[in-house]
Amino acid sequence: VYGFIDRKDSKFYNCAAFLSLDSEPLIYRKRKLFSYGGENIVYSPGNTNLSFEMKNIHFSLNICYDLRFPELFRANLPAEVMIVIANWPEKRANHWQALLKARAIENQSFVLGLNRTGVDGNGIEYDEAFSVLFDQDGNEVPFEAEKGLLLWELDYERMSILRDWRERFPALKDI
């Protein structure tokens, strides 16, 4: 998964791509633009969600500020792994952690938050330690990290536990 800027018909879009050896890249255009940071001045919003199935697992993809809008995540169900790429600053790390955990619990899904690293042109710091994976109970799941690269191997036993939990506690059916 990586982020990029796309230009189409003189409009710019903040995008995320999901790459797989089994398919063409899947592209998501960010729906909720961060007006506080002027993002709405530069970019146009996307108008569709991205959820897909790969190897019998349902995924979804969102970008940064989308995380503050739970209805976007709910619309991606039955996603079992919700991926969020972000440019989330260190000074708001507590919001990042709390919102990722909330999306995992309320959607009974894994939520993988992938944050950028380094310092941007405005001197704002970002920390790779903020990249995190939560399970359906809001517990942090460990994964391997190297500078600029995060690896999480999909564990089918964990997926089985998630699916069993959705069956035993069918809160999503009450929506």
Secondary structure, 3 states (H helix, E strand, C coil): CEEEEEEECCEEEEEEEEEECCEEEEEEECCCCCHHHCHHHHCCCCCCCEEEEECCEEEEEEEHHHHHCHHHHHCCCCCCEEEEEECCCHHHHHHHHHHHHHHHHHHCCEEEEEECCEECCCCCEECHHHCEEECCCCCECCCEEECCEEECCCCHHHHHHHHHHHHHCCHHHHC
